[in-house]
Amino acid sequence: MLKRRNLVHELLFAIVYLVSLLPVWALKVIEKLLYWILYRVIRYRADVVVQNLSRSFPEKSYRQIRGMARSFYRHFSALILETLQLLSLSEKQHRKRVHLHNPEVLEHCHKEGRNIIIVMGHYGNWECLNILPKYLSFDVYAVYKPTPYRLLNMVLYRIRSRFGIKLLATNETARFMLSNRQHPNAYVFIADQSPVVRPRYQTHFLHQSTGLFTGAEQLARSLDAVVLYASVRKRNCGTGWDICFSLITEEPADIESYEITRTFAWYLEHDIMHAPEYWLWTHKQWERE
């Protein structure tokens, strides 16, 4: 039974991989079909999306909120296909689509013997940061939480690791980082999920009280790590992404408690306000508030 299940997952993975190899015109057709299914047919988490947008933009009319929701689902459909393409996209093709504006900031920190913590949100295409190791001379680790779906885990593991990123499960992260503190690396945290347990810190984010993880901040203080925010924005031409790193702090032990988390929230909110459709509105961000 187990062998049969493994075979089914391998077969499904192969099908997904073949989809990633389809020409652009075919992927565009699938993208439009996917948008129609997600938004018009099954209305995937439509109530959550509309509620989140309404709470975040209280000044908008219902008609405007519906328009923002449609824009989000168009992006979400494109994001799914674009992420699948990362399964087979060559390094050369990837570099054409994604522009890292200032990776030298990370190299400078590493040369000074500092660990680096990069915080980012589910904004734009966060998976495209998988190319980061190709720009750096040291190891990059991404913190992730395995999903209960084996096929999804297989796909995401392949996407995230194929250009050299090393993956750390959330329950292994603190121990690994603290035991390797003398070997400076970069660590990527996606820090905008709603915590399962009530967080220690609440901040005002998108017009409402919001709980955020403080794990990245706590580890930054323990390691005396430089903390950077990674912004992923759509290019002005409409194709590809621009990634820019902004300094949050070089001295985490010397600033006020939760200032790192608060600054991360400010940067992310700024990106969302710039183009709201690119944030992952399907998250039940405030259901526990």
C-alpha positions, 0 to 999 in steps of 0.5 A, spaced: 500 500 500 505 504 501 509 503 495 503 504 491 502 511 494 509 513 493 508 511 486 502 515 485 505 521 488 511 520 484 507 520 478 503 526 480 509 530 481 511 528 474 505 530 471 506 537 475 513 537 472 511 536 465 506 542 466 511 547 468 515 545 461 509 548 457 510 554 453 508 560 455 501 561 451 499 554 454 500 556 461 496 563 459 490 559 457 491 555 463 492 561 468 485 564 465 482 557 466 484 557 473 482 564 475 475 562 472 475 556 476 478 559 483 474 566 482 467 564 478 466 557 480 468 554 487 470 561 489 476 559 493 476 562 500 472 568 497 469 570 503 475 570 507 478 574 501 473 580 501 473 580 509 480 581 509 480 586 504 474 590 507 477 590 514 484 592 511 481 598 507 475 600 511 475 607 506 473 603 500 466 601 497 464 594 496 464 595 489 472 597 490 473 591 494 470 586 489 474 589 484 480 588 488 478 581 490 478 580 482 485 583 481 487 578 487 485 572 484 488 574 477 495 575 481 493 568 485 492 564 478 498 567 475 502 566 481 500 558 481 503 557 474 509 562 475 511 558 481 510 551 478 515 554 472 520 554 477 520 547 477 524 547 471 526 554 469 533 554 468 538 559 472 539 564 465 531 564 465 530 565 472 535 571 472 531 574 466 525 574 470 528 576 477 532 582 478 536 582 485 538 589 486 543 589 492 545 582 494 552 586 495 549 588 502 548 581 504 556 579 502 558 585 506 555 583 512 558 576 511 565 579 510 564 582 517 562 575 520 555 576 521 549 572 521 543 575 517 536 574 518 531 576 512 524 577 513 519 577 508 511 576 507 507 572 502 507 578 497 509 578 490 512 571 488 516 570 495 518 563 492 522 567 486 527 568 492 530 561 491 535 564 486 539 568 492 544 562 493 547 564 486 548 571 488 552 569 494 558 566 496 555 563 503 550 558 505 542 560 505 537 557 509 529 558 508 525 556 514 519 552 512 513 549 515 512 542 512 504 541 509 500 535 510 500 534 503 506 530 500 505 532 493 505 539 495 511 538 499 515 535 494 513 540 489 515 546 494 522 542 496 524 541 489 523 549 487 526 552 494 532 547 494 534 547 486 538 553 486 542 551 493 537 554 498 538 549 504 531 548 508 530 548 515 523 545 518 520 550 523 521 545 529 529 545 528 530 552 526 532 555 533 537 549 535 540 549 528 542 557 528 544 557 535 549 551 534 552 554 528 552 561 530 560 561 529 559 559 522 555 565 519 549 564 514 543 567 511 536 565 514 530 567 510 523 567 514 516 568 512 514 572 518 507 574 516 503 568 518 498 568 523 501 564 529 497 558 532 498 560 539 497 567 541 503 571 540 507 575 545 506 581 540 500 585 537 501 591 532 497 595 528 497 593 521 492 594 516 488 598 520 487 593 525 490 589 531 495 584 528 499 578 532 505 576 528 511 571 530 517 574 534 521 568 533 525 571 527 527 577 532 528 573 538 533 569 534 536 575 531 538 578 538 541 571 540 545 571 534 547 578 534 544 578 527 543 583 522 536 583 520 534 585 513 527 586 509 526 583 502 521 586 498 518 583 492 515 587 487 512 587 480 516 590 475 514 596 472 513 593 465 509 587 468 513 581 467 518 579 472 520 581 479 524 586 483 527 584 489 530 589 494 533 588 501 532 594 506 536 594 513 532 593 519 537 593 524 545 591 525 544 592 532 538 587 534 540 587 542 541 595 542 534 597 540 527 597 543 523 590 544 519 588 538 522 594 534 524 589 529 517 585 528 514 592 528 519 595 523 518 588 519 510 590 519 511 597 517 515 595 511 510 589 509 504 594 509 508 599 505 508 594 500 501 592 500 499 599 500 503 600 493 499 594 490 494 590 494 493 585 489 500 581 490 499 579 498 496 573 499 489 575 502 486 568 502 490 567 509 486 567 515 490 572 518 485 575 523 481 569 525 484 568 532 484 576 534 
